[in-house]
Amino acid sequence: MTVLAATDRPVSRTFADDEPVYSNMPGQLPDVRGPVFGRIDEWPCDCLRRPANKSPAQWKCVFPLDPVWNLRAREVAFSMLNPNHQALRSAGIFLPRKKWAPATVIKVCFSMSQLGTWALHEGMPDNLHFWSVEDWQGYIDHCASSTKPESVRSAVGAVRHLVRFSSILTGTDSLEDPWPGQTDSDVAKVATRDELATPSIPPEVWWPLLRAAWSYIDRFSASILDQRDREAERAATAPTEPATLSAEGINRQLELWLTNPANLVPVSDRDARFNPKGTPIWSSLSRAVTTGASSTAFATKNNRQGMERRQKVLRMIEETGRIRPVRPAEAKQFESAYADYGTRRRSSEAMDAMLQDWLGDPANLIPVHAETSRLAPGEPVWSALEGLLYDTSERVDVFGTGSKQGRRRRDLVLQAAVGERRIVYWDKQLARDLRMLRASCYIFVAALSAMRDSEIQEIQRGALTQHYGSPAISSRKSKGDSSRPQANWWVIEPVAQALAVAERLSWHETHVFATMTPPSEGGSAGRGRAGISAADDIDFFIETVNATRHLTGVEEIPPGRVRPHMFRKTMSIIASQQPDGEIALGIQLKHAARRALANRLTGAYGKPDAKWAKEFDTDLQTAAAQKLVRLLQARRSGATIAVGPGATRFHAGLDKVNAAIEANPTLRAHIADERLEITLLRDEFANLHLGTVNHCLWNAPTAECQNQLPPAQRGQGPLLGACQPSRCRNSVLTLSHERIWRMEEADLVELLKKKLSKPLREQAQTRLAEVRSATSQIDKLKENI
């Protein structure tokens, strides 16, 4: 299926085909012309500055093939990119300036394409006015059956863009919202909550990952980069390989060679398998004529010119008799007689001497296959050893088993390849090491700076600076701000070291994080660019660390999903545990500019995580404090929220926390932050034990449960089985416990209605009195609320 030609496709009734698409967008690049509305395949954003973390393929609007939906998607996209266009105002559509960013419009175009595909499959009418609410809901239900809730929410948003701009769309009457009064999340049935959907990286993954990244930065970076520089220097000084000769060039060289009376044609001096006696040895003659550039100049298979060249040589032999009989096995000596070729080819004796000298140095390690290799576990990598010793650009088969010399060299190597003389060889090892180093720098900066992926990938050379006297990284904040202001993120010294390594590693003129290969001289857009695929690098790093840890000594990283946005969340959890953590996070996360919203955002990022609470050995205290938050807030108004022998001490602790908040203006400003309250409560009630019957404030000298234990075993912790909640001075009752006490009271009343023995009845009556003492206190508590 192809898009209709320009003469056949529908034309917009609102926008002209020659109107520029991105003319009103910020970030225009000089002398770069953007697409116009009439372009129907895609709208590349090449005229706008592309974020480093987006590839060119991700930086363009792509439209459906169907001509009706193609025009519809272009009209919606153009309206979003130009929200103050006169046509929108004339239609009564008034929108804020710069309402949607290009990245948002790109996503809407994708959702629009999906909607168009579904509509064509279902045979829906082109005029959207004839779609019923059930039709729209049918599309959403279709999306919900095959995609995640977040994608369904995007589909709802695309429908509402059609409704918003329906008055200017071609071929469609005005539309009404199919779901009035409901948000996109409501329609998509996506639960909205204050907590961030972003998960944290588990502690068991976080610490080994950071230690592995730091190992590459601190221990391995110098040797990896030095090797990279040596390879580049060797490539720059290596002799230029002979250029491939054209057919005309070979013909010219042959004419010159034949006219020189000193040149003799090698012929076989005996009958051999491929060279009968008296016939030229064509491969050796080819190398001699072309000075080593070709061994097939006289090949005849599907080669008319090869046959013609042979005829010229045979005529020369017939006319002049210039031949040199040689043994076929010694033809290589004939080739080396020609100086140009002889300088590029070493004799067998010279190669043997080089091998023996190399093996004689114990510092030289022999590359071998890994034990897990499917090829030859533990055996030398002969091709790699050949290139290492003789610097051969192509395989010469120096260690081949087809010759006596090759087998002899193999034996020498195998005798030496024992113990510490062996090193596991990884294919393209330097390239792998460089990518590992780049990934380690990214991971370390992301983990310890709380920067977004887009902000990290916008870091440029010379980004290390001082901000209010402390080291910081300067970059651009792109999310939520089209002006992309320059901002600073405070960092510690190791992060600065990681950034210095990344700067030395990068080939890019400006950006620190870039693809491994620079652009080719032809200007290929896909070969090299600023920015990386961070998620792929992280996966590659973890996989390689675990595969090579027996060589590097780096500890294993447990399996787990790690993505760039998770570093920011995890670091926020860790930092929030420190004093004044919310204030520091608000500044580092760039939430401090709008404090009305900053408390909520910063608190969401730093909200305690069950996995990390356990890591900080505060999981039980945190769980208890989370349940006490509502009681603390109720106590702030002076209400009685607990009864029981320990209620006075419990109220005093809550009052102490509220007093600390009230006395400190900074804390009072953060009163809406639940995480702050949890921290204070956790410190105040460090020994609180929550229960379904009561809460225990655990104080060993006054604990009734300790009376049942031998003196040597007392004071270690509450004995829940021996708890006396109605009379222990550590016991606290709240309304959350009422249901259990009421159920026990009803059970005891029913039990006493039965015929019981005297001891059992007395025991039940005693217990009922204790229970009614507790329920009567709960009744008084309910009266005071």
FIVEX-739317 format. One record per residue (C-alpha): residue number from 1; residue in three letters; z negated, x, y negated. Coordinates in steps of 0.05 Angstrom, whole numbers. Example, Ala and Ser with C-alpha at 12.3 -4.5 7.8 and 13.67 -1.06 7.14 Angstrom:
<nodes>
1|ALA|-156|246|90
2|SER|-143|273|21
</nodes>
This chain:
<nodes>
1|MET|0|0|0
2|THR|19|27|-69
3|VAL|4|6|-139
4|LEU|58|-35|-172
5|ALA|104|-2|-221
6|ALA|88|-8|-294
7|THR|143|-60|-304
8|ASP|115|-105|-249
9|ARG|40|-102|-262
10|PRO|3|-153|-305
11|VAL|-10|-133|-377
12|SER|-77|-142|-412
13|ARG|-81|-197|-464
14|THR|-137|-160|-500
15|PHE|-123|-85|-500
16|ALA|-60|-46|-512
17|ASP|-35|5|-461
18|ASP|-35|62|-512
19|GLU|-108|54|-533
20|PRO|-148|117|-516
21|VAL|-204|104|-468
22|TYR|-258|155|-486
23|SER|-246|163|-561
24|ASN|-315|133|-579
25|MET|-355|172|-527
26|PRO|-400|231|-547
27|GLY|-387|300|-520
28|GLN|-313|304|-536
29|LEU|-280|371|-518
30|PRO|-233|399|-571
31|ASP|-158|398|-558
32|VAL|-166|358|-494
33|ARG|-131|291|-492
34|GLY|-161|235|-452
35|PRO|-126|178|-414
36|VAL|-103|113|-446
37|PHE|-116|42|-423
38|GLY|-47|37|-391
39|ARG|-61|89|-339
40|ILE|-71|49|-275
41|ASP|-93|98|-221
42|GLU|-154|132|-251
43|TRP|-186|154|-316
44|PRO|-209|226|-311
45|CYS|-265|244|-359
46|ASP|-235|313|-372
47|CYS|-239|303|-448
48|LEU|-315|295|-442
49|ARG|-363|351|-425
50|ARG|-376|345|-351
51|PRO|-448|354|-327
52|ALA|-454|416|-284
53|ASN|-483|378|-225
54|LYS|-421|334|-219
55|SER|-356|357|-189
56|PRO|-289|338|-221
57|ALA|-278|286|-166
58|GLN|-343|252|-188
59|TRP|-324|252|-261
60|LYS|-270|198|-266
61|CYS|-262|123|-261
62|VAL|-220|103|-201
63|PHE|-188|33|-198
64|PRO|-168|-14|-142
65|LEU|-96|-15|-117
66|ASP|-88|-90|-123
67|PRO|-54|-103|-191
68|VAL|-98|-163|-210
69|TRP|-164|-128|-194
70|ASN|-137|-63|-222
71|LEU|-127|-95|-290
72|ARG|-194|-131|-285
73|ALA|-232|-67|-269
74|ARG|-197|-30|-326
75|GLU|-214|-84|-376
76|VAL|-288|-84|-356
77|ALA|-291|-7|-357
78|PHE|-256|-3|-424
79|SER|-305|-54|-453
80|MET|-365|-15|-428
81|LEU|-337|50|-456
82|ASN|-321|18|-523
83|PRO|-377|-34|-533
84|ASN|-362|-41|-608
85|HIS|-287|-53|-600
86|GLN|-260|-105|-649
87|ALA|-233|-148|-592
88|LEU|-303|-156|-564
89|ARG|-332|-174|-631
90|SER|-276|-225|-642
91|ALA|-294|-256|-575
92|GLY|-367|-261|-595
93|ILE|-391|-203|-552
94|PHE|-439|-160|-593
95|LEU|-468|-100|-557
96|PRO|-510|-40|-579
97|ARG|-472|24|-594
98|LYS|-466|74|-536
99|LYS|-496|24|-487
100|TRP|-467|53|-423
101|ALA|-455|125|-402
102|PRO|-392|147|-365
103|ALA|-431|157|-301
104|THR|-452|84|-303
105|VAL|-381|60|-315
106|ILE|-356|102|-256
107|LYS|-406|66|-210
108|VAL|-386|-2|-237
109|CYS|-312|14|-223
110|PHE|-331|30|-151
111|SER|-370|-35|-144
112|MET|-312|-73|-175
113|SER|-264|-43|-123
114|GLN|-310|-66|-67
115|LEU|-313|-136|-97
116|GLY|-237|-139|-102
117|THR|-229|-117|-30
118|TRP|-276|-172|-7
119|ALA|-241|-224|-50
120|LEU|-173|-207|-22
121|HIS|-199|-208|49
122|GLU|-231|-277|39
123|GLY|-170|-305|2
124|MET|-208|-320|-61
125|PRO|-169|-347|-122
126|ASP|-149|-296|-175
127|ASN|-180|-339|-230
128|LEU|-254|-325|-224
129|HIS|-269|-391|-260
130|PHE|-255|-428|-194
131|TRP|-307|-388|-156
132|SER|-370|-428|-141
133|VAL|-441|-403|-141
134|GLU|-437|-403|-66
135|ASP|-376|-357|-68
136|TRP|-413|-307|-111
137|GLN|-474|-311|-67
138|GLY|-429|-303|-6
139|TYR|-406|-236|-33
140|ILE|-478|-214|-45
141|ASP|-498|-236|25
142|HIS|-439|-196|52
143|CYS|-464|-134|15
144|ALA|-535|-146|39
145|SER|-512|-146|111
146|SER|-481|-77|107
147|THR|-513|-37|51
148|LYS|-581|-17|24
149|PRO|-618|-62|-26
150|GLU|-603|-14|-83
151|SER|-528|-20|-69
152|VAL|-535|-96|-68
153|ARG|-567|-92|-136
154|SER|-507|-52|-161
155|ALA|-461|-107|-133
156|VAL|-501|-160|-172
157|GLY|-494|-117|-234
158|ALA|-418|-114|-225
159|VAL|-414|-190|-221
160|ARG|-454|-196|-285
161|HIS|-408|-148|-320
162|LEU|-351|-195|-302
163|VAL|-391|-253|-331
164|ARG|-409|-214|-394
165|PHE|-336|-196|-410
166|SER|-303|-258|-380
167|SER|-279|-283|-448
168|ILE|-233|-223|-457
169|LEU|-210|-215|-385
170|THR|-137|-230|-369
171|GLY|-123|-288|-321
172|THR|-195|-314|-320
173|ASP|-231|-367|-359
174|SER|-302|-358|-385
175|LEU|-355|-352|-332
176|GLU|-428|-371|-327
177|ASP|-483|-329|-294
178|PRO|-489|-351|-221
179|TRP|-563|-333|-221
180|PRO|-593|-354|-289
181|GLY|-664|-332|-301
182|GLN|-663|-281|-245
183|THR|-659|-206|-252
184|ASP|-611|-163|-212
185|SER|-670|-142|-169
186|ASP|-690|-214|-156
187|VAL|-620|-232|-133
188|ALA|-614|-170|-89
189|LYS|-685|-183|-63
190|VAL|-706|-113|-83
191|ALA|-781|-109|-91
192|THR|-800|-86|-160
193|ARG|-864|-47|-165
194|ASP|-897|4|-210
195|GLU|-893|58|-156
196|LEU|-832|102|-156
197|ALA|-785|95|-98
198|THR|-777|171|-97
199|PRO|-816|199|-37
200|SER|-853|265|-40
201|ILE|-841|326|3
202|PRO|-896|329|56
203|PRO|-945|387|48
204|GLU|-926|414|117
205|VAL|-855|422|92
206|TRP|-870|439|19
207|TRP|-910|503|29
208|PRO|-866|537|82
209|LEU|-805|519|41
210|LEU|-833|551|-22
211|ARG|-857|612|16
212|ALA|-788|621|47
213|ALA|-753|614|-20
214|TRP|-800|665|-51
215|SER|-787|713|6
216|TYR|-713|714|-9
217|ILE|-725|721|-84
218|ASP|-779|774|-81
219|ARG|-763|813|-17
220|PHE|-690|804|0
221|SER|-654|793|-66
222|ALA|-649|867|-86
223|SER|-616|889|-21
224|ILE|-569|828|-18
225|LEU|-545|837|-90
226|ASP|-538|913|-81
227|GLN|-496|902|-19
228|ARG|-453|852|-58
229|ASP|-442|903|-113
230|ARG|-424|958|-63
231|GLU|-374|912|-29
232|ALA|-342|896|-96
233|GLU|-339|969|-115
234|ARG|-308|988|-48
235|ALA|-256|933|-54
236|ALA|-239|957|-124
237|THR|-229|1029|-103
238|ALA|-196|1016|-35
239|PRO|-123|1037|-28
240|THR|-75|981|-40
241|GLU|-46|952|24
242|PRO|29|961|30
243|ALA|65|902|3
244|THR|103|859|52
245|LEU|176|880|50
246|SER|231|830|41
247|ALA|292|830|86
248|GLU|332|862|31
249|GLY|279|915|21
250|ILE|279|933|95
251|ASN|355|938|94
252|ARG|353|985|35
253|GLN|300|1030|67
254|LEU|341|1031|132
255|GLU|403|1053|94
256|LEU|365|1110|60
257|TRP|332|1131|126
258|LEU|398|1133|164
259|THR|432|1175|110
260|ASN|379|1230|115
261|PRO|404|1280|169
262|ALA|332|1303|182
263|ASN|312|1235|209
264|LEU|318|1228|285
265|VAL|316|1164|325
266|PRO|262|1163|380
267|VAL|291|1147|448
268|SER|256|1142|515
269|ASP|262|1205|558
270|ARG|251|1166|622
271|ASP|258|1097|651
272|ALA|200|1053|627
273|ARG|186|979|634
274|PHE|209|960|565
275|ASN|249|1023|546
276|PRO|301|1047|596
277|LYS|319|1120|591
278|GLY|361|1136|529
279|THR|345|1070|491
280|PRO|313|1073|423
281|ILE|239|1056|418
282|TRP|250|1002|366
283|SER|177|989|346
284|SER|164|1062|331
285|LEU|229|1068|293
286|SER|211|1006|253
287|ARG|145|1036|231
288|ALA|179|1101|213
289|VAL|234|1068|172
290|THR|186|1021|135
291|THR|130|1073|129
292|GLY|84|1029|170
293|ALA|96|963|134
294|SER|130|930|193
295|SER|137|939|268
296|THR|188|884|278
297|ALA|246|906|233
298|PHE|291|910|295
299|ALA|265|847|330
300|THR|323|806|357
301|LYS|290|740|376
302|ASN|315|688|327
303|ASN|331|745|280
304|ARG|404|758|263
305|GLN|386|814|215
306|GLY|347|850|269
307|MET|409|852|313
308|GLU|451|877|255
309|ARG|401|933|241
310|ARG|402|955|314
311|GLN|478|959|312
312|LYS|475|1003|250
313|VAL|426|1050|286
314|LEU|469|1052|349
315|ARG|532|1068|308
316|MET|495|1124|273
317|ILE|473|1153|340
318|GLU|544|1148|366
319|GLU|572|1183|305
320|THR|518|1237|295
321|GLY|477|1242|358
322|ARG|412|1245|319
323|ILE|361|1227|371
324|ARG|293|1254|394
325|PRO|274|1241|466
326|VAL|199|1224|471
327|ARG|153|1196|523
328|PRO|139|1122|507
329|ALA|64|1135|511
330|GLU|71|1189|459
331|ALA|115|1150|411
332|LYS|56|1145|362
333|GLN|60|1220|351
334|PHE|132|1209|329
335|GLU|108|1157|279
336|SER|56|1204|249
337|ALA|109|1256|235
338|TYR|129|1214|175
339|ALA|80|1233|120
340|ASP|74|1165|85
341|TYR|54|1130|149
342|GLY|14|1187|176
343|THR|-35|1183|118
344|ARG|-52|1112|138
345|ARG|-59|1123|212
346|ARG|-110|1168|245
347|SER|-100|1204|310
348|SER|-140|1184|372
349|GLU|-179|1249|369
350|ALA|-198|1237|296
351|MET|-221|1167|312
352|ASP|-263|1192|370
353|ALA|-295|1245|325
354|MET|-312|1193|272
355|LEU|-345|1148|325
356|GLN|-387|1205|353
357|ASP|-410|1226|284
358|TRP|-428|1154|266
359|LEU|-467|1143|331
360|GLY|-502|1209|321
361|ASP|-538|1182|259
362|PRO|-597|1138|283
363|ALA|-597|1101|216
364|ASN|-531|1068|234
365|LEU|-544|1002|270
366|ILE|-495|972|319
367|PRO|-476|898|305
368|VAL|-487|854|366
369|HIS|-479|781|381
370|ALA|-542|738|378
371|GLU|-574|720|445
372|THR|-557|648|430
373|SER|-484|663|420
374|ARG|-434|628|464
375|LEU|-385|686|461
376|ALA|-421|748|489
377|PRO|-497|744|481
378|GLY|-526|811|463
379|GLU|-460|850|467
380|PRO|-431|892|409
381|VAL|-385|856|361
382|TRP|-325|902|371
383|SER|-283|875|313
384|ALA|-341|883|264
385|LEU|-356|954|289
386|GLU|-282|972|281
387|GLY|-281|949|210
388|LEU|-347|984|196
389|LEU|-325|1052|223
390|TYR|-251|1054|205
391|ASP|-246|1005|147
392|THR|-188|970|181
393|SER|-162|909|144
394|GLU|-131|882|208
395|ARG|-153|888|281
396|VAL|-125|952|312
397|ASP|-162|942|377
398|VAL|-196|1010|374
399|PHE|-245|988|428
400|GLY|-195|950|471
401|THR|-201|951|546
402|GLY|-126|960|555
403|SER|-127|1035|542
404|LYS|-166|1093|569
405|GLN|-188|1114|498
406|GLY|-213|1044|482
407|ARG|-255|1040|546
408|ARG|-284|1109|532
409|ARG|-305|1088|462
410|ARG|-337|1024|489
411|ASP|-378|1065|538
412|LEU|-403|1110|481
413|VAL|-424|1050|440
414|LEU|-458|1014|498
415|GLN|-499|1076|514
416|ALA|-524|1078|442
417|ALA|-534|1003|433
418|VAL|-606|1000|458
419|GLY|-673|985|427
420|GLU|-676|988|351
421|ARG|-604|1012|345
422|ARG|-582|939|351
423|ILE|-576|888|294
424|VAL|-554|816|302
425|TYR|-488|804|269
426|TRP|-474|739|233
427|ASP|-403|721|216
428|LYS|-391|728|141
429|GLN|-463|751|135
430|LEU|-459|773|62
431|ALA|-431|706|41
432|ARG|-487|671|79
433|ASP|-539|716|47
434|LEU|-512|703|-23
435|ARG|-514|628|-12
436|MET|-584|633|16
437|LEU|-605|671|-46
438|ARG|-574|619|-92
439|ALA|-608|563|-53
440|SER|-676|598|-56
441|CYS|-671|606|-132
442|TYR|-653|532|-140
443|ILE|-710|509|-94
444|PHE|-761|552|-130
445|VAL|-741|531|-200
446|ALA|-737|457|-179
447|ALA|-805|459|-145
448|LEU|-844|493|-200
449|SER|-812|469|-264
450|ALA|-808|393|-253
451|MET|-738|394|-281
452|ARG|-685|344|-259
453|ASP|-625|368|-218
454|SER|-579|356|-278
455|GLU|-625|397|-323
456|ILE|-630|455|-273
457|GLN|-555|459|-265
458|GLU|-545|461|-340
459|ILE|-587|525|-346
460|GLN|-545|579|-379
461|ARG|-551|654|-385
462|GLY|-607|676|-430
463|ALA|-645|611|-419
464|LEU|-713|646|-412
465|THR|-750|639|-477
466|GLN|-819|632|-508
467|HIS|-845|562|-524
468|TYR|-910|561|-563
469|GLY|-926|630|-537
470|SER|-913|616|-463
471|PRO|-852|631|-420
472|ALA|-804|573|-415
473|ILE|-734|554|-393
474|SER|-686|525|-444
475|SER|-636|474|-420
476|ARG|-605|407|-438
477|LYS|-637|339|-423
478|SER|-581|292|-404
479|LYS|-613|232|-371
480|GLY|-622|174|-419
481|ASP|-597|212|-480
482|SER|-523|218|-493
483|SER|-536|270|-548
484|ARG|-560|318|-494
485|PRO|-614|352|-535
486|GLN|-638|422|-521
487|ALA|-707|422|-490
488|ASN|-757|472|-462
489|TRP|-796|470|-397
490|TRP|-857|515|-388
491|VAL|-854|559|-326
492|ILE|-896|612|-292
493|GLU|-874|685|-284
494|PRO|-847|677|-212
495|VAL|-800|622|-236
496|ALA|-775|669|-291
497|GLN|-763|721|-237
498|ALA|-724|671|-195
499|LEU|-681|653|-255
500|ALA|-667|727|-268
501|VAL|-643|735|-196
502|ALA|-599|673|-202
503|GLU|-570|700|-267
504|ARG|-550|766|-234
505|LEU|-522|728|-174
506|SER|-477|681|-215
507|TRP|-405|701|-232
508|HIS|-399|646|-284
509|GLU|-394|666|-357
510|THR|-446|616|-381
511|HIS|-481|578|-325
512|VAL|-532|607|-277
513|PHE|-518|560|-219
514|ALA|-444|560|-199
515|THR|-401|557|-137
516|MET|-399|620|-95
517|THR|-326|637|-111
518|PRO|-297|644|-182
519|PRO|-231|609|-199
520|SER|-168|643|-173
521|GLU|-120|674|-222
522|GLY|-74|615|-215
523|GLY|-126|571|-248
524|SER|-143|529|-188
525|ALA|-192|476|-212
526|GLY|-224|466|-144
527|ARG|-240|539|-128
528|GLY|-295|555|-177
529|ARG|-337|516|-227
530|ALA|-406|512|-257
531|GLY|-454|471|-215
532|ILE|-470|467|-141
533|SER|-482|415|-87
534|ALA|-557|422|-88
535|ALA|-571|377|-28
536|ASP|-523|416|16
537|ASP|-554|482|-6
538|ILE|-624|458|11
539|ASP|-602|435|81
540|PHE|-565|501|91
541|PHE|-627|540|69
542|ILE|-675|504|117
543|GLU|-627|509|175
544|THR|-613|583|165
545|VAL|-686|601|155
546|ASN|-704|568|221
547|ALA|-645|601|257
548|THR|-659|671|232
549|ARG|-734|672|226
550|HIS|-741|720|286
551|LEU|-702|770|244
552|THR|-731|757|174
553|GLY|-803|743|193
554|VAL|-803|680|151
555|GLU|-843|622|180
556|GLU|-809|561|207
557|ILE|-798|502|161
558|PRO|-813|435|197
559|PRO|-757|384|199
560|GLY|-757|335|142
561|ARG|-710|306|90
562|VAL|-713|346|25
563|ARG|-672|326|-36
564|PRO|-670|352|-107
565|HIS|-705|292|-140
566|MET|-763|298|-91
567|PHE|-786|365|-120
568|ARG|-802|333|-187
569|LYS|-844|279|-154
570|THR|-882|327|-110
571|MET|-898|376|-165
572|SER|-924|318|-207
573|ILE|-972|298|-153
574|ILE|-999|369|-148
575|ALA|-1005|378|-223
576|SER|-1038|310|-233
577|GLN|-1099|334|-193
578|GLN|-1116|384|-248
579|PRO|-1158|368|-310
580|ASP|-1116|334|-364
581|GLY|-1059|332|-314
582|GLU|-1027|270|-345
583|ILE|-1021|302|-413
584|ALA|-989|365|-384
585|LEU|-942|323|-341
586|GLY|-923|279|-399
587|ILE|-899|340|-437
588|GLN|-866|375|-378
589|LEU|-831|312|-353
590|LYS|-808|297|-425
591|HIS|-847|231|-425
592|ALA|-889|251|-485
593|ALA|-840|227|-538
594|ARG|-854|153|-526
595|ARG|-927|148|-509
596|ALA|-925|72|-499
597|LEU|-881|82|-439
598|ALA|-903|153|-422
599|ASN|-969|132|-391
600|ARG|-934|87|-341
601|LEU|-879|137|-323
602|THR|-925|197|-318
603|GLY|-976|158|-278
604|ALA|-921|135|-230
605|TYR|-898|207|-218
606|GLY|-969|233|-209
607|LYS|-996|174|-170
608|PRO|-1035|198|-109
609|ASP|-996|204|-45
610|ALA|-1031|194|22
611|LYS|-1000|258|51
612|TRP|-1020|299|-9
613|ALA|-1089|268|-15
614|LYS|-1103|294|54
615|GLU|-1077|362|33
616|PHE|-1127|364|-23
617|ASP|-1183|343|25
618|THR|-1195|281|-18
619|ASP|-1161|228|24
620|LEU|-1225|189|40
621|GLN|-1252|195|-31
622|THR|-1185|174|-60
623|ALA|-1178|114|-14
624|ALA|-1248|92|-34
625|ALA|-1234|103|-108
626|GLN|-1170|63|-105
627|LYS|-1209|3|-80
628|LEU|-1261|12|-134
629|VAL|-1212|10|-192
630|ARG|-1215|-66|-199
631|LEU|-1291|-65|-195
632|LEU|-1292|-12|-250
633|GLN|-1248|-54|-294
634|ALA|-1291|-115|-282
635|ARG|-1354|-75|-296
636|ARG|-1325|-52|-362
637|SER|-1336|-123|-389
638|GLY|-1409|-122|-366
639|ALA|-1401|-165|-305
640|THR|-1446|-158|-243
641|ILE|-1399|-139|-188
642|ALA|-1445|-119|-131
643|VAL|-1512|-138|-99
644|GLY|-1556|-107|-46
645|PRO|-1609|-53|-46
646|GLY|-1560|-1|-74
647|ALA|-1529|-45|-127
648|THR|-1568|-14|-185
649|ARG|-1545|56|-167
650|PHE|-1474|31|-156
651|HIS|-1472|-3|-225
652|ALA|-1500|60|-257
653|GLY|-1443|101|-228
654|LEU|-1390|53|-253
655|ASP|-1422|51|-321
656|LYS|-1422|126|-323
657|VAL|-1347|128|-310
658|ASN|-1333|75|-363
659|ALA|-1377|113|-413
660|ALA|-1339|177|-400
661|ILE|-1273|141|-414
662|GLU|-1301|107|-477
663|ALA|-1331|170|-505
664|ASN|-1266|211|-499
665|PRO|-1209|187|-545
666|THR|-1157|221|-501
667|LEU|-1183|186|-439
668|ARG|-1188|120|-476
669|ALA|-1115|127|-496
670|HIS|-1097|133|-422
671|ILE|-1140|74|-400
672|ALA|-1079|39|-370
673|ASP|-1068|98|-323
674|GLU|-1097|77|-256
675|ARG|-1091|149|-230
676|LEU|-1139|173|-283
677|GLU|-1191|121|-263
678|ILE|-1182|140|-190
679|THR|-1196|213|-206
680|LEU|-1260|197|-244
681|LEU|-1285|149|-191
682|ARG|-1270|198|-136
683|ASP|-1313|251|-170
684|GLU|-1370|202|-184
685|PHE|-1372|170|-115
686|ALA|-1356|230|-72
687|ASN|-1402|205|-16
688|LEU|-1381|132|-16
689|HIS|-1364|103|52
690|LEU|-1326|37|52
691|GLY|-1339|-15|106
692|THR|-1322|-86|124
693|VAL|-1396|-108|124
694|ASN|-1420|-66|65
695|HIS|-1407|-3|25
696|CYS|-1452|58|37
697|LEU|-1471|103|-21
698|TRP|-1497|154|30
699|ASN|-1560|189|9
700|ALA|-1593|220|70
701|PRO|-1668|215|49
702|THR|-1663|140|38
703|ALA|-1616|122|95
704|GLU|-1646|73|145
705|CYS|-1596|94|199
706|GLN|-1626|164|201
707|ASN|-1692|137|227
708|GLN|-1660|127|295
709|LEU|-1642|200|302
710|PRO|-1683|262|322
711|PRO|-1705|302|260
712|ALA|-1657|359|276
713|GLN|-1597|313|274
714|ARG|-1612|276|210
715|GLY|-1575|284|144
716|GLN|-1506|300|172
717|GLY|-1474|233|157
718|PRO|-1483|158|162
719|LEU|-1494|128|231
720|LEU|-1453|65|226
721|GLY|-1478|35|291
722|ALA|-1550|37|265
723|CYS|-1535|11|195
724|GLN|-1585|-39|164
725|PRO|-1543|-66|106
726|SER|-1593|-118|83
727|ARG|-1650|-69|71
728|CYS|-1621|2|66
729|ARG|-1624|29|-5
730|ASN|-1555|58|4
731|SER|-1523|-9|19
732|VAL|-1478|-47|-30
733|LEU|-1448|-116|-21
734|THR|-1388|-143|-59
735|LEU|-1348|-208|-54
736|SER|-1300|-173|-7
737|HIS|-1355|-174|46
738|GLU|-1373|-247|39
739|ARG|-1327|-272|94
740|ILE|-1359|-228|148
741|TRP|-1430|-250|129
742|ARG|-1411|-324|127
743|MET|-1380|-319|196
744|GLU|-1442|-285|224
745|GLU|-1487|-338|192
746|ALA|-1446|-394|223
747|ASP|-1448|-361|291
748|LEU|-1524|-353|289
749|VAL|-1534|-426|268
750|GLU|-1491|-449|327
751|LEU|-1528|-402|373
752|LEU|-1596|-430|353
753|LYS|-1573|-500|369
754|LYS|-1570|-480|442
755|LYS|-1627|-473|491
756|LEU|-1652|-401|487
757|SER|-1709|-361|514
758|LYS|-1766|-349|466
759|PRO|-1752|-275|455
760|LEU|-1678|-287|444
761|ARG|-1691|-344|396
762|GLU|-1741|-302|356
763|GLN|-1689|-246|352
764|ALA|-1635|-293|329
765|GLN|-1680|-325|276
766|THR|-1700|-256|249
767|ARG|-1626|-237|244
768|LEU|-1609|-303|211
769|ALA|-1662|-291|158
770|GLU|-1631|-223|143
771|VAL|-1561|-252|139
772|ARG|-1584|-309|94
773|SER|-1618|-259|49
774|ALA|-1550|-225|40
775|THR|-1510|-289|31
776|SER|-1560|-315|-20
777|GLN|-1549|-252|-61
778|ILE|-1474|-262|-55
779|ASP|-1483|-334|-79
780|LYS|-1519|-308|-141
781|LEU|-1463|-257|-151
782|LYS|-1411|-313|-150
783|GLU|-1451|-353|-201
784|ASN|-1450|-294|-250
785|ILE|-1375|-284|-246
</nodes>
